[in-house]
Amino acid sequence: GFDIIFFWVARMIMMTDHFTGEVPFKHVYITGLVRDSHGSKMSKSKGNILDPIDIIDGITADALVAKRTTGLMKPTDAPKIEKATRKEFPDGIPAFGADALRFTFASLATHGRDIKFDLNRAEGYKNFCNKLWNAARFVLMNCEGIAAEAAPTVGVASAAIVCTDAERWILARFARTVAEVETQFAGYRFDLAAQAMYDFTWNEYCDWFLELAKPALHGDDTVAANSTRHTLLRVLERLLRLLHPLIPFVTEEIWQSVAPRLGITGTSISTQPYPDASDLGADAAAAEADVEWLKQVVSQLRRIRSELNLSPGKAIALRLQGGSQRDHALVMRFDSQLRFLARVDGIDWVTDRQAEGCAAGVVGDLRLLVPLEGLVDLSAERARLDKEIRRIEIEIAKCQAKLASETFVANAPAAVVEQERKRLADWSTQLGALGGQRATL
């Protein structure tokens, strides 16, 4: 445990200083003590040890029981250990692979003294590796026929080769992620570095950029399509290098297929330089803000579709009301993306009278209206709106309670107080819009 390791390291430092007059090392990183999922210390006598090899390769319940009950100091404990083992692992332990186990331990490497190891975390990171693998398959499938010599210069994200807002957005997000990972590694916060990698890979690259790329890939603009393909490859290759220290096996396997598409020579990803945020050239604040707007609109429309239980292929009409000049401009710019990502068939700006009989969503001052005729029962939509109004009223009450607290206003940073006031204003705006929509039904 860390207690023994501490004294071991301290003795090495003292002895080296005594005999050589030099300190052997300046930085020592000691992890917390790995415990079982219940927080108990793992020991042979308790029969709760998890062998990393069993997590990597998997093991049957019978083999696990035999392993835990063999060579006990107190053989009489064997029945109790077998019962507990079969209860916790009735089907044994499935194979999670080395990458999932490595990512799990990195994500658990907090600055606490104890680490509660839970196989559910390993399951989650196995799914993460599968997600990365499937994303790479999608990218490679959609980049067939791209010649390496036509690919952008490795290590440079020139604005001249980036055509779409989605590309600028993902490059800016990746640059921010690389900078975050650099900061967390420097502070030995491997858990936060792992979280930053996970969030970007799953939530931004896989869930959003792959979707945002599809309209360009299937559109008539060949320049935008080729630019999008190169950005898909370029970001994926750098992402693999970013993830490689934590999940070396799957990243190596994927990289061997991705690197040649970009004209990158080398026998292994392990010999490539680690990503540097400064070589991405991704200063795209305006594109970031605009794509975030698009994500909010698509998310609202997908929420409406989900709540109305519409099939994924069912097209919907979209009516828009209110909004700023920027909203109007962005609707025109992202017309094809809205139609593709939210399965929208027709976009119209309407008046209050034309808003009757519609499901509603709100993004800022912009109201998103989906005509319900032929889609759902109006009584069900009234119930949905009532539920959403109650949810927002609860959020408003929370904000008001915070701002009414003299302790919060006096002690919280000014930026936090201002953020809470902005949240209250946003919730109030949404409540007013939804209340008006409820009145029309």
Secondary structure, DSSP 4 states (H G I P E B T S, - for coil): -HHHHHHHHHHHHHHHHHHHSS-S-S----PPEEE-TTSPBP-TTTT----HHHHHH-B-HHHHHHHHHTT-SSGGGHHHHHHHHHHH-TT-B----HHHHHHHHHHH--SSSEEE--HHHHHHHHHHHHHHHHHHHHHHHHTTT--GGGSPPTT---GGG--SHHHHHHHHHHHHHHHHHHHHHHTT-HHHHHHHHHIIIIIIIIIIIHHHHHHHHTSS-HHHHHHHHHHHHHHHHHHHHHHTTTSHHHHHHHHHHHGGGGT---S-GGGSPPP-GGGS----HHHHHHHHHHHHHHHHHHHHHHHTT--TT--EEEEEEE--HHHHHHHHHTHHHHHHHTTEEEEEE--SGGGTTEEEEEETTEEEEEE-TTTS-HHHHHHHHHHHHHHHHHHHHHHHHHHH-HHHHHHS-HHHHHHHHHHHHHHHHHHHHHHHHHHH-
